[in-house]
Amino acid sequence: MRFPSLPDEFRLARLTPWTDRSRRLPVVIDTDAANEIDDQFALAWALLARDRLDVQALLAAPFSFAHRRAALQAARGWDDATAAAQPAFAPPGDGMWRSLGEIRRIGALAGLDDAALDRLACAGATRYLDAGRPERTAAVDRLIALAEAADDDTPLFVLVLGCPTNIAAALLLAPDLVRRLVVVWTAGFPSHAPQPNRAFNLEQDLPATRVLLDSGVPLVYLPGFHVGAQLRLPAAEAERALPGRGGAGGLGDALHALYTHNPLWPLTGTTSVHDRPAYSWVIWDLICVAWLLDPAWVPTDLVRTPGLGDDLRWQPGDAHRPWMREAWAVDRDAVFGDLFTRLDALPR
C-alpha cells in the first residue's frame, strides 16, 4: 500500500502541540477498555474534560493475551483447563465486544445517556489485521466519516489506547486519512532504546503496528516504559481520592472498584491490595489524554519515526522516515491532580 507523502511543513504543523484553548479539540478514542483498568480512567477523564475535548466517537479495539499464554501459564502453574478458562486468553474479537460493553458502562457513569452512547460507541475489529483484507467495521466507517468531515485547519485527534488494529484498517481502506488525522499512541520503549518492545499495545497486532509506523500519518508516540510508567497510582492515594467522588452516578466509586478488583490480577498473581506492604498500579493510558489537555504535562521532541524489526527492536529512523513527536517525560502529579479535580467537580 502506498500512502500519500506529506510535506514536512504540513506534517510539522500537524505535530505542533495544540495550545489554543479558545476551541475544543475533535477527538476519537480507540480503546481496549476491558483489558485492565487504565483505559477506564483515561476514558472517564476525557469525557469529563468537555471544556477542552469534543469526543466524537468511542471505538472498541480487540485484545487478547493469548500470545503470552505459555509464559503466563508456566508462571502461574496452571494446567491447560485452568488456562483455557482465563478470559484474558480469549480471541481478540471477544476482547473487543467486552470492551464495547465497558465503554458504554463508563460512558454512562460519566453522564452520557443511551442516545449519546448509541451515537458514540462503535464496535471495532473482531480479529487482528490482515493487511490484504482489512476488516470493515462500524468503528472504521465512523473514523473515516469523521476524518473526511473534519475542518481542514484542525486535524481529528485519535487517541489509541490499545493495539492500532482499527486505525490501521481505516488507513488501508482510506489512505488519504494520513492528511486528516493525528494519531496519539502509547506503547513500548523510547525509539532510541535497545530493548525488544514486549509491550502489549505494540506486540499483539504487529501488522497493525507496522502499518501505523509506515503509513506516514502524523504520530505522537508516548512511550509506556520509562515515561508512561511514571503514572503510578498508589493504593493509599486511590483510597483517598476516588471513593465518594465522581458525582451522583458514582464514577469515582466505580474507578475505585476497578482499582481494587483489577481483572489482570489472575495473571499477575495478586488477590488483594492488602496482600503486600506496598501496592500501586500504573494508569498508563492517561498519558494520551494528558498530552491533549496540556502538552506541557507531557514534553516531547521531534524525532524520525523508527522501523520495527522482527526481533521487536526499534530500527532507527533515517532522513527518509517521517518526523513524529515523542514524549520524554510526564508530570505525574499534574495529571492525577486534574483527573481528581474533575471527578470532585461533578455534582453529587
LOVO-657969 format. One record per residue: residue number from 1; x, z, y of N, C-alpha, C in turn; residue in three letters. Coordinates in steps of 0.2 Angstrom, whole numbers, plus 2048, in hexadecimal, padded with zeros to 3 digits. Atoms other than C-alpha are relative to their C-alpha. Example, Ala and Ser with C-alpha at 12.3 -4.5 7.8 and 13.67 -1.06 7.14 Angstrom:
// residues 2
REC seq n_c1 n_c3 n_c2 ca_c1 ca_c3 ca_c2 c_c1 c_c3 c_c2 type
REC   1  804  800  7FA   83E   827   7EA  804  800  806  ALA
REC   2  7FC  7FF  7FA   844   824   7FB  7FC  803  805  SER
***
This chain:
// residues 348
REC seq n_c1 n_c3 n_c2 ca_c1 ca_c3 ca_c2 c_c1 c_c3 c_c2 type
REC   1  804  800  7FA   800   800   800  804  800  806  MET
REC   2  7FC  800  7FA   807   7FB   811  7FB  803  806  ARG
REC   3  804  7FD  7FB   801   806   81F  802  7FE  807  PHE
REC   4  7FE  803  7F9   801   801   832  806  805  802  PRO
REC   5  7FA  7FC  7FE   812   806   83A  7FE  802  808  SER
REC   6  802  7FD  7FA   80F   811   849  807  800  805  LEU
REC   7  7FA  7FF  7FB   81B   80F   859  802  807  801  PRO
REC   8  7FE  7F9  7FF   825   81F   85C  7FD  803  805  ASP
REC   9  803  7FD  7FA   81E   821   86D  7F9  803  7FE  GLU
REC  10  807  7FE  802   80C   822   865  800  806  7FC  PHE
REC  11  800  7FA  805   811   82D   857  802  806  803  ARG
REC  12  7FD  7FA  7FD   81B   839   862  7FA  803  805  LEU
REC  13  805  7FE  7FC   80C   83A   86E  7FA  804  7FB  ALA
REC  14  805  7FD  804   800   83E   85F  803  807  7FD  ARG
REC  15  7FD  7FA  803   80D   84C   859  801  805  805  LEU
REC  16  7FF  7FB  7FB   80E   854   86A  7FB  806  7FF  THR
REC  17  804  7FA  801   807   866   868  7FA  800  806  PRO
REC  18  806  801  7FC   7F5   866   870  7FF  807  804  TRP
REC  19  800  7FA  7FC   7F5   873   87E  7FA  800  805  THR
REC  20  806  800  7FB   7E6   86D   889  7FA  804  7FD  ASP
REC  21  806  7FC  802   7D9   87A   887  7FA  7FF  803  ARG
REC  22  806  802  7FD   7CC   871   891  7FB  7FC  7FB  SER
REC  23  805  804  804   7C5   868   882  802  803  7F9  ARG
REC  24  800  7FE  807   7C2   86D   86F  803  7FA  7FC  ARG
REC  25  7FC  805  804   7CD   864   862  7FB  7FE  7FA  LEU
REC  26  804  802  806   7C3   85A   855  804  801  7F9  PRO
REC  27  7FC  7FE  806   7C8   861   844  7FC  7FF  7FA  VAL
REC  28  803  800  806   7C5   85E   832  804  804  7FB  VAL
REC  29  7FC  7FB  804   7CA   86B   825  7FF  7FE  7F9  ILE
REC  30  800  802  807   7CE   866   813  803  806  7FC  ASP
REC  31  7FE  7FA  803   7CF   875   808  7FE  801  7F9  THR
REC  32  801  7FE  807   7D1   87B   7F6  7FE  807  800  ASP
REC  33  802  7FA  7FD   7C7   88A   7FC  7FF  805  7FA  ALA
REC  34  801  7FB  806   7C4   892   7EA  807  802  7FD  ALA
REC  35  7F9  7FF  803   7D7   892   7E6  802  807  800  ASN
REC  36  7FE  7F9  7FF   7DB   8A3   7ED  7FC  803  806  GLU
REC  37  804  7FD  7FB   7D7   8AC   7FD  802  7FD  807  ILE
REC  38  7FE  802  7F9   7E1   8A4   80B  7FC  7FB  803  ASP
REC  39  804  805  7FD   7D6   895   80D  7FA  803  804  ASP
REC  40  806  7FD  7FD   7C7   8A0   811  802  803  806  GLN
REC  41  7FE  7FD  7FA   7D0   8AA   81E  801  7FA  805  PHE
REC  42  7FF  806  7FC   7D6   899   826  7F9  7FD  802  ALA
REC  43  806  803  7FE   7C5   892   825  7FB  804  805  LEU
REC  44  804  7FB  7FB   7BC   8A1   82D  803  800  807  ALA
REC  45  7FD  800  7F9   7C9   8A1   83B  7FE  7FA  804  TRP
REC  46  802  806  7FC   7C6   88F   83F  7F9  800  802  ALA
REC  47  807  800  7FE   7B3   891   83F  7FF  805  805  LEU
REC  48  802  7FB  7FB   7B4   8A0   84A  803  7FD  807  LEU
REC  49  7FC  803  7FA   7C0   896   857  7FC  7FA  803  ALA
REC  50  804  805  7FE   7B1   88C   85D  802  7FE  808  ARG
REC  51  7FE  801  7F9   7B8   88D   86F  806  7FB  800  ASP
REC  52  7FA  804  800   7C8   883   869  7FF  7FA  7FB  ARG
REC  53  800  805  805   7C3   879   85A  7F9  7FE  7FF  LEU
REC  54  806  803  802   7B5   86D   856  800  7FE  7F9  ASP
REC  55  7FF  801  807   7B4   86E   843  7FB  7FB  7FE  VAL
REC  56  805  806  801   7AC   85D   83E  7FE  7FF  7F9  GLN
REC  57  802  801  807   7AD   85E   82B  805  805  7FC  ALA
REC  58  7FD  7FB  804   7B2   86A   81D  801  7FC  7F9  LEU
REC  59  7FF  804  806   7B9   860   80E  803  804  7FA  LEU
REC  60  7FE  7FC  806   7BB   868   7FD  805  7FC  7FC  ALA
REC  61  7FA  803  803   7CC   864   7F5  800  802  7F8  ALA
REC  62  7FF  7FE  807   7D0   864   7E2  806  805  7FF  PRO
REC  63  7FA  7FC  802   7DB   871   7DA  800  802  7F9  PHE
REC  64  7FF  7FD  806   7E2   877   7CA  807  803  7FF  SER
REC  65  7F9  7FD  802   7F0   882   7C3  802  7FE  7F9  PHE
REC  66  7FF  802  807   7F0   878   7B3  807  7FE  7FF  ALA
REC  67  7FA  802  801   801   871   7B7  805  806  7FF  HIS
REC  68  7FC  7FA  800   808   883   7B7  7FE  804  7FA  ARG
REC  69  803  7FC  806   7FE   889   7A7  805  803  7FC  ARG
REC  70  7FB  7FD  805   80D   88A   79B  804  806  803  ALA
REC  71  7FC  7FB  7FD   817   894   7A7  7FC  807  801  ALA
REC  72  804  7FA  7FE   809   8A0   7AC  7FE  803  7F9  LEU
REC  73  802  7FD  806   803   8A2   79A  806  804  7FD  GLN
REC  74  7FB  7FC  803   814   8A7   794  802  806  804  ALA
REC  75  7FF  7FA  7FC   816   8B3   7A3  7FB  805  7FE  ALA
REC  76  805  7FB  801   806   8BB   79F  7FF  802  7F9  ARG
REC  77  801  7FF  807   807   8BB   78C  7F9  7FE  7FD  GLY
REC  78  807  802  802   7F6   8B2   78A  801  7FC  7FA  TRP
REC  79  801  805  805   7F1   8A9   77A  7FD  7FA  803  ASP
REC  80  803  806  7FD   7EA   898   77C  7F9  801  802  ASP
REC  81  807  7FF  7FE   7D8   89E   77C  7FF  804  807  ALA
REC  82  800  7FC  7FA   7DB   8AB   78A  802  7FB  806  THR
REC  83  7FE  805  7FB   7E4   89D   794  7FB  7FB  802  ALA
REC  84  806  805  7FF   7D6   891   792  7FB  803  804  ALA
REC  85  806  7FD  7FC   7CA   89D   799  801  801  807  ALA
REC  86  7FE  7FE  7F9   7D3   89F   7A9  7FD  7FA  805  GLN
REC  87  803  805  7FC   7C9   895   7B7  806  7FC  804  PRO
REC  88  7FA  804  7FC   7DA   891   7C0  802  7FA  7FC  ALA
REC  89  7FE  806  804   7DE   885   7B2  7FB  7FB  7FF  PHE
REC  90  805  806  801   7CE   87B   7B3  802  7FA  803  ALA
REC  91  7FE  806  7FD   7CF   869   7B8  7FF  800  807  PRO
REC  92  801  800  7F9   7D1   865   7CA  7F9  7FF  803  PRO
REC  93  806  801  7FE   7C0   85F   7CC  7FB  806  800  GLY
REC  94  804  7F9  800   7B9   870   7C7  802  804  806  ASP
REC  95  7FE  7FD  7FB   7C4   877   7D4  7FD  7FE  807  GLY
REC  96  803  802  7FA   7BD   86C   7E1  7F9  802  801  MET
REC  97  807  7FE  800   7AB   870   7DD  7FF  808  802  TRP
REC  98  800  7F9  7FE   7AF   883   7DE  802  801  807  ARG
REC  99  7FE  800  7F9   7B7   880   7EE  7FB  7FE  805  SER
REC 100  806  802  7FC   7A8   877   7F5  7FB  806  801  LEU
REC 101  804  7FB  7FF   79E   886   7F1  803  806  804  GLY
REC 102  7FD  7FB  7FC   7AA   892   7F9  800  7FE  807  GLU
REC 103  801  802  7F9   7AA   887   809  7FA  802  803  ILE
REC 104  806  7FF  7FE   798   889   80A  7FF  808  801  ARG
REC 105  801  7F9  7FF   799   89C   807  803  803  806  ARG
REC 106  7FC  7FE  7FA   7A6   89F   814  7FD  7FE  807  ILE
REC 107  804  803  7FA   79D   893   820  7FA  804  802  GLY
REC 108  806  7FC  7FE   78D   89D   81F  802  807  803  ALA
REC 109  7FE  7FA  7FD   796   8AD   822  803  800  807  LEU
REC 110  7FD  801  7FA   79E   8A6   831  7FB  7FD  805  ALA
REC 111  805  802  7FC   78D   8A1   838  7FD  7FA  800  GLY
REC 112  803  806  801   789   890   832  7FA  800  7FC  LEU
REC 113  807  801  804   777   88C   82D  801  7FB  7FB  ASP
REC 114  800  804  805   772   882   81E  801  7F8  802  ASP
REC 115  800  807  7FD   770   872   829  807  7FE  802  ALA
REC 116  7F9  801  7FE   782   874   830  804  7FF  7FA  ALA
REC 117  7FC  800  806   789   877   81F  7FF  7F9  7FC  LEU
REC 118  802  806  803   780   868   818  804  7FA  803  ASP
REC 119  7FC  805  7FC   788   85D   826  807  801  7FF  ARG
REC 120  7F9  7FF  800   799   864   825  804  800  7F9  LEU
REC 121  7FD  7FF  806   79D   868   813  7FF  7FA  7FC  ALA
REC 122  800  806  804   7A2   859   808  804  801  7FA  CYS
REC 123  7FC  7FF  806   7A7   858   7F6  806  7FB  800  ALA
REC 124  7FA  805  800   7B8   850   7F4  802  7FE  7F9  GLY
REC 125  7FD  803  806   7C3   849   7E5  7FE  805  7FA  ALA
REC 126  801  7FC  807   7BE   84E   7D3  806  7FF  7FC  THR
REC 127  7FA  801  804   7D0   849   7CD  805  7FF  805  ARG
REC 128  7FB  801  7FC   7E1   847   7D4  801  7F9  802  TYR
REC 129  800  807  7FD   7E6   837   7DD  803  7FB  7FB  LEU
REC 130  7FD  807  803   7E8   826   7D4  800  7FC  805  ASP
REC 131  7FF  804  7FA   7F0   81C   7E2  7FD  7F9  7FF  ALA
REC 132  803  807  801   7E9   80C   7DA  7F9  800  800  GLY
REC 133  808  7FF  800   7D7   813   7D9  7FE  806  803  ARG
REC 134  802  7FA  7FD   7D5   820   7E6  7F8  801  800  PRO
REC 135  807  7FE  801   7C5   829   7E4  7FC  800  807  GLU
REC 136  804  800  7FA   7B7   826   7F1  7FB  805  7FF  ARG
REC 137  804  7FA  801   7AE   836   7F4  7FD  801  807  THR
REC 138  803  7FE  7FA   7A3   83E   801  805  802  805  ALA
REC 139  7FB  7FE  7FB   7B2   846   809  804  7FB  803  ALA
REC 140  7FC  806  7FE   7BC   836   80A  7FC  7FC  805  VAL
REC 141  804  804  7FB   7AD   82D   812  7FF  803  806  ASP
REC 142  801  7FC  7FA   7AA   83B   81E  807  800  805  ARG
REC 143  7F9  800  7FC   7BD   83B   823  801  7F9  804  LEU
REC 144  800  807  7FD   7BD   828   826  7FC  7FF  806  ILE
REC 145  805  801  7FB   7AD   828   830  802  804  806  ALA
REC 146  7FE  7FB  7FA   7B3   837   83B  806  7FD  804  LEU
REC 147  7FA  803  7FD   7C4   82F   83E  7FF  7FA  804  ALA
REC 148  802  806  7FD   7BD   81E   842  7FC  801  807  GLU
REC 149  804  7FF  7FA   7B1   826   84F  804  804  805  ALA
REC 150  7FC  7FB  7FB   7BF   831   857  802  7FC  806  ALA
REC 151  7FD  802  7FA   7C4   82F   869  807  7FD  7FF  ASP
REC 152  7FA  803  800   7D2   823   86B  806  805  803  ASP
REC 153  7FB  7FC  7FD   7DB   830   876  801  807  7FC  ASP
REC 154  7FF  7F9  804   7D9   83F   86A  7FF  7FF  7F9  THR
REC 155  800  801  807   7DD   83E   858  7FB  805  7FC  PRO
REC 156  803  7FB  804   7D3   846   84A  805  804  7FC  LEU
REC 157  7FB  7FC  803   7DD   855   844  7FD  802  7F9  PHE
REC 158  802  7FE  807   7DC   858   831  804  805  7FD  VAL
REC 159  7FC  7FA  803   7E1   869   82B  800  800  7F8  LEU
REC 160  800  800  807   7E6   867   819  803  806  7FD  VAL
REC 161  7FF  7F9  803   7E6   878   810  801  800  7F9  LEU
REC 162  7FE  801  808   7E9   871   7FE  804  7FA  7FF  GLY
REC 163  7FD  806  801   7EF   862   7F6  7FD  7FA  804  CYS
REC 164  803  805  7FC   7ED   852   800  7FC  7FB  7FD  PRO
REC 165  804  805  804   7E2   849   7F3  7FB  7FC  805  THR
REC 166  806  804  7FC   7D3   845   7FF  803  7FC  805  ASN
REC 167  7FD  804  7FB   7DE   840   80D  804  7FA  7FE  ILE
REC 168  7FD  806  803   7E9   835   803  7FB  7FA  7FE  ALA
REC 169  805  805  802   7DA   82C   7FC  7FD  7FD  806  ALA
REC 170  803  804  7FA   7D3   829   80D  805  7FC  803  ALA
REC 171  7FB  805  7FD   7E3   822   813  801  7FA  7FC  LEU
REC 172  800  806  805   7E4   816   804  7FA  7FC  801  LEU
REC 173  806  804  7FF   7D2   811   807  800  7FD  807  LEU
REC 174  800  802  7F9   7D4   80F   81A  807  801  803  ALA
REC 175  7F9  7FF  7FD   7E6   80D   81F  801  801  807  PRO
REC 176  800  7FF  7F9   7E2   80C   831  7FF  807  803  ASP
REC 177  800  7F9  7FE   7DF   81E   831  806  803  803  LEU
REC 178  7FA  7FD  7FE   7F1   821   834  800  800  808  VAL
REC 179  800  800  7F8   7ED   81D   847  7FB  805  802  ARG
REC 180  806  7FC  7FD   7DE   829   848  801  807  7FE  ARG
REC 181  800  7F9  802   7E4   839   83F  807  803  802  LEU
REC 182  7FA  7FC  800   7F1   847   841  7FE  805  7FA  VAL
REC 183  800  7FC  806   7F3   850   830  804  806  801  VAL
REC 184  7FC  7FA  7FF   7F8   862   831  800  803  7F9  VAL
REC 185  800  7FE  807   7FE   868   820  805  805  7FE  TRP
REC 186  7FB  7FB  802   806   877   818  801  800  7F9  THR
REC 187  7FE  801  807   810   876   808  807  804  7FF  ALA
REC 188  7FA  7FD  803   822   879   802  805  803  805  GLY
REC 189  7FA  7FE  7FC   833   87C   809  801  7FC  806  PHE
REC 190  7FE  804  7FA   83A   876   81A  803  7F9  7FD  PRO
REC 191  7FE  806  802   83F   864   819  808  7FF  7FF  SER
REC 192  7F8  800  800   852   869   81A  802  804  7FA  HIS
REC 193  7FE  7FB  805   851   875   80B  801  7FD  7FA  ALA
REC 194  7FE  803  806   859   871   7FB  7FC  802  7F9  PRO
REC 195  803  7FE  806   84D   87A   7EF  7FA  7FB  7FE  GLN
REC 196  806  804  802   840   870   7E4  7FA  803  803  PRO
REC 197  806  7FE  7FD   82F   871   7EC  7FB  802  7FB  ASN
REC 198  805  7FD  805   825   87C   7DF  7FB  803  805  ARG
REC 199  805  7FE  7FB   817   87D   7EC  7FA  7FD  7FE  ALA
REC 200  807  803  803   805   87C   7E6  7FD  7FA  804  PHE
REC 201  803  806  7FD   7FF   871   7F4  804  7FA  800  ASN
REC 202  7FC  806  800   80D   865   7F2  801  7FD  7F9  LEU
REC 203  7FE  803  807   810   864   7DF  7FA  7FE  7FB  GLU
REC 204  805  801  805   7FF   864   7D7  7FD  7F9  800  GLN
REC 205  802  807  800   7FB   852   7DD  806  7FC  804  ASP
REC 206  7FA  803  7FD   80C   84A   7E0  7FE  7F9  802  LEU
REC 207  801  806  7FD   805   838   7E2  7FC  801  807  PRO
REC 208  803  7FF  7F9   7FA   83F   7F1  805  802  805  ALA
REC 209  7FA  7FD  7FC   809   848   7F8  804  7FA  802  THR
REC 210  7FC  806  7FE   813   838   7F8  7FC  7FB  804  ARG
REC 211  804  804  7FB   805   82E   800  800  803  807  VAL
REC 212  800  7FC  7F9   804   83B   80E  807  7FF  803  LEU
REC 213  7F9  800  7FD   817   83B   811  802  7F9  802  LEU
REC 214  7FE  807  800   819   828   80F  7FB  7FB  805  ASP
REC 215  805  804  7FC   809   822   819  802  7FF  807  SER
REC 216  7FF  801  7F9   810   825   82A  7FB  803  804  GLY
REC 217  805  7FD  7FB   801   82F   830  804  806  803  VAL
REC 218  7FD  7FB  7FD   806   83B   83D  7FF  807  7FD  PRO
REC 219  801  7FA  804   80A   84B   834  804  806  803  LEU
REC 220  7FD  7FA  7FE   80D   85D   839  801  804  7FA  VAL
REC 221  7FE  7FD  807   816   865   82A  802  807  802  TYR
REC 222  7FF  7F9  7FF   815   878   82A  802  803  7F9  LEU
REC 223  7FE  7FE  806   820   87E   81C  7FD  807  7FE  PRO
REC 224  803  7FA  802   819   88C   811  805  805  7FF  GLY
REC 225  7FB  7FB  802   829   894   80B  804  801  807  PHE
REC 226  7FC  7FE  7FA   833   89D   819  7FC  800  806  HIS
REC 227  804  800  7FA   826   899   826  7F9  803  7FF  VAL
REC 228  807  7FD  802   814   89B   820  800  806  7FC  GLY
REC 229  800  7FA  804   81A   8A8   815  801  807  804  ALA
REC 230  800  7FB  7FB   81C   8B3   824  7F9  803  802  GLN
REC 231  807  7FE  7FF   809   8B4   825  7FD  805  7FB  LEU
REC 232  802  7FB  806   808   8C3   819  7FC  806  803  ARG
REC 233  805  7FB  7FE   7FA   8CF   81B  800  806  7FB  LEU
REC 234  800  7FA  804   7FD   8E1   814  7F9  803  7FF  PRO
REC 235  807  7FD  802   7EF   8EA   80B  7FE  805  806  ALA
REC 236  802  7FB  7FB   7EF   8F8   819  7FD  7FD  806  ALA
REC 237  802  803  7FA   7ED   8EC   827  7F9  7FC  7FE  GLU
REC 238  806  803  802   7DF   8E2   81D  7FA  806  800  ALA
REC 239  805  7FB  801   7D6   8F3   81A  7FE  802  807  GLU
REC 240  802  7FE  7F9   7D7   8F7   82D  7FC  7FB  804  ARG
REC 241  802  805  7FB   7D3   8E6   834  7FA  7FC  7FE  ALA
REC 242  805  805  802   7C6   8DE   829  7F9  803  7FE  LEU
REC 243  806  7FD  802   7B8   8EA   822  7FC  802  807  PRO
REC 244  804  7FF  7FB   7A9   8EB   82E  801  7FB  806  GLY
REC 245  7FF  805  7FB   7AF   8DD   839  7FD  7F9  7FE  ARG
REC 246  802  806  802   7A9   8CB   839  7F8  7FF  801  GLY
REC 247  807  801  7FE   797   8CD   840  7FB  803  7FA  GLY
REC 248  805  7FD  805   787   8D1   837  800  7FC  7FA  ALA
REC 249  800  803  806   78A   8C4   82A  805  803  7FB  GLY
REC 250  7FC  7FC  805   798   8CF   823  806  7FB  7FE  GLY
REC 251  7FB  804  801   7A6   8C2   825  807  804  7FE  LEU
REC 252  7FA  7FC  801   7B4   8CF   826  800  804  7FA  GLY
REC 253  801  7FC  807   7AD   8D9   817  801  7FB  7FA  ASP
REC 254  7FF  805  805   7AD   8C8   80D  808  7FF  7FF  ALA
REC 255  7F9  801  800   7BF   8C5   812  804  806  7FD  LEU
REC 256  7FD  7FB  803   7C4   8D6   80D  7FF  801  7F9  HIS
REC 257  802  801  807   7BB   8D4   7FC  805  7FB  7FD  ALA
REC 258  7FC  805  803   7C5   8C5   7F9  807  802  800  LEU
REC 259  7F9  7FD  800   7D5   8CE   7FE  801  805  7FA  TYR
REC 260  7FF  7FB  805   7D2   8DC   7F2  7FD  7FD  7F9  THR
REC 261  802  803  806   7CB   8D0   7E4  803  7F9  7FF  HIS
REC 262  7FD  807  800   7D7   8C1   7E5  7FF  7FD  7F9  ASN
REC 263  801  804  806   7D3   8B4   7D8  806  7FE  7FD  PRO
REC 264  7FA  802  803   7E5   8B1   7D5  803  806  7FC  LEU
REC 265  7FD  7FA  804   7E8   8C3   7CE  801  7FF  7F9  TRP
REC 266  7FE  801  807   7E6   8BE   7BC  806  7FC  7FF  PRO
REC 267  7FA  804  800   7F4   8B2   7BF  807  804  802  LEU
REC 268  7FB  7FC  7FE   7FF   8BE   7C8  801  807  7FC  THR
REC 269  7FF  7F9  803   7FC   8CD   7BD  7FE  806  804  GLY
REC 270  803  7FB  7FB   7F4   8D7   7CB  7F9  802  7FE  THR
REC 271  807  7FE  801   7E4   8E1   7C8  7FD  804  806  THR
REC 272  803  7FD  7FA   7E3   8EB   7D8  805  801  805  SER
REC 273  7FB  7FE  7FB   7EB   8EE   7E9  803  807  7FF  VAL
REC 274  7FE  7F9  800   7ED   900   7E4  805  801  7FA  HIS
REC 275  7FC  7FF  806   7F8   8FC   7D4  807  801  802  ASP
REC 276  7F9  800  7FE   808   8FC   7DE  801  804  807  ARG
REC 277  7FF  7FC  7F9   810   906   7ED  7FF  7FC  806  PRO
REC 278  801  804  7FA   80F   8F7   7F8  7FD  7F9  7FE  ALA
REC 279  803  807  801   804   8E7   7F8  7FF  7FC  806  TYR
REC 280  802  805  7FA   802   8D8   803  7FF  7F9  7FD  SER
REC 281  801  807  803   7FD   8C6   801  801  7FB  806  TRP
REC 282  7FF  804  7FB   802   8B7   80B  7F9  7FB  801  VAL
REC 283  806  804  7FE   7F3   8AE   814  803  7FA  803  ILE
REC 284  7FD  805  7FF   7FC   89E   814  7FD  7FB  805  TRP
REC 285  804  805  7FD   7EF   892   81B  7FE  801  807  ASP
REC 286  801  7FE  7F8   7ED   89B   82C  805  7FC  804  LEU
REC 287  7FB  804  7FB   7FC   891   832  7FE  7FA  802  ILE
REC 288  802  806  7FE   7F3   881   833  7FB  801  806  CYS
REC 289  805  7FF  7FA   7E5   888   83E  804  803  806  VAL
REC 290  7FC  7FD  7FB   7F2   892   848  804  7FA  804  ALA
REC 291  7FC  805  7FC   7FC   882   84D  7FB  7FD  805  TRP
REC 292  805  803  7FC   7EC   87B   854  7FE  804  806  LEU
REC 293  802  7FC  7FB   7E6   88A   85D  805  802  805  LEU
REC 294  7FA  7FE  7FB   7F7   88E   865  806  7FE  7FD  ASP
REC 295  7FA  803  803   806   883   861  806  805  801  PRO
REC 296  7FA  7FB  7FE   811   891   869  800  805  7FA  ALA
REC 297  800  7FB  805   80C   89C   85A  804  7FD  7FA  TRP
REC 298  7FD  803  805   814   88F   84E  805  7FB  803  VAL
REC 299  7FC  805  7FD   823   887   856  803  7FB  7FB  PRO
REC 300  7FE  806  804   828   876   850  805  7FC  803  THR
REC 301  7FC  805  7FE   835   869   851  7FE  7F9  7FD  ASP
REC 302  801  806  802   835   856   84F  806  7FE  7FB  LEU
REC 303  7FB  802  805   83E   850   83F  7FD  7FA  7FC  VAL
REC 304  802  806  804   83E   841   834  7FC  802  7F9  ARG
REC 305  804  7FF  806   831   841   826  804  7FF  7FA  THR
REC 306  7FC  801  806   83A   844   815  7FC  7FC  7FB  PRO
REC 307  803  802  806   837   83C   805  800  805  7FB  GLY
REC 308  800  7FB  805   834   845   7F5  802  7FD  7F9  LEU
REC 309  7FD  802  807   83E   843   7E5  7FC  802  7FA  GLY
REC 310  803  7FE  807   839   844   7D3  801  807  7FE  ASP
REC 311  7FF  7F9  801   841   855   7D3  7FD  805  805  ASP
REC 312  803  7FC  7FB   836   85B   7E1  804  802  805  LEU
REC 313  7FC  7FF  7FA   844   85C   7ED  7FF  7FB  805  ARG
REC 314  801  805  7FA   843   855   7FE  806  7FB  800  TRP
REC 315  7FB  805  7FF   84C   845   801  801  7FF  808  GLN
REC 316  800  800  7F8   852   846   814  7FE  7F9  802  PRO
REC 317  803  805  7FD   849   83A   81F  806  7FC  804  GLY
REC 318  7FB  804  7FC   854   82C   827  7FC  7FD  806  ASP
REC 319  803  802  7FA   851   823   837  7FA  7FB  7FF  ALA
REC 320  805  805  802   845   817   82E  7F9  804  7FF  HIS
REC 321  806  7FC  801   839   826   82A  7FD  802  806  ARG
REC 322  803  7FE  7FA   82C   82B   836  801  807  802  PRO
REC 323  800  7F9  7FE   82D   83A   841  7FA  804  7FE  TRP
REC 324  805  7FB  801   823   84A   83D  802  806  803  MET
REC 325  7FF  7F9  7FD   821   85B   844  800  805  7FB  ARG
REC 326  7FF  7FB  805   828   869   83A  801  807  803  GLU
REC 327  800  7F9  7FE   825   87C   83C  807  803  7FE  ALA
REC 328  7FA  7FC  802   834   888   83C  7FF  807  801  TRP
REC 329  801  7F9  800   82C   898   840  7F8  801  801  ALA
REC 330  807  7FE  7FF   81B   8A1   842  7FF  807  803  VAL
REC 331  801  7FA  7FD   815   8AF   84D  7FA  804  7FC  ASP
REC 332  805  7FC  804   80D   8BA   840  7FB  804  803  ARG
REC 333  804  7FB  7FD   806   8C7   84B  7FB  7FD  804  ASP
REC 334  805  803  7FC   7FE   8BB   857  7FA  7FD  7FC  ALA
REC 335  805  803  804   7F5   8B2   849  7FB  805  7FD  VAL
REC 336  804  7FB  802   7EE   8C1   841  7FC  803  805  PHE
REC 337  803  7FC  7FA   7EA   8C9   852  7FA  7FB  802  GLY
REC 338  806  804  7FD   7DF   8BA   857  7FB  7FF  7FA  ASP
REC 339  806  800  805   7D6   8B9   846  7FC  806  800  LEU
REC 340  804  7F9  800   7D2   8CC   846  7FC  800  807  PHE
REC 341  803  800  7F9   7CD   8CA   859  7F9  7FC  7FF  THR
REC 342  806  804  800   7C1   8BC   855  7FB  803  7FB  ARG
REC 343  805  7FD  804   7B9   8C5   846  7FD  806  803  LEU
REC 344  802  7FA  7FC   7B7   8D5   851  7FB  7FE  805  ASP
REC 345  804  803  7FB   7AE   8CA   85E  7F9  7FE  7FE  ALA
REC 346  806  802  802   7A0   8C5   853  7FB  806  801  LEU
REC 347  805  7FA  7FF   790   8CF   857  7FE  803  7F9  PRO
REC 348  802  7FC  806   78B   8DC   84A  7F9  801  7FF  ARG
***
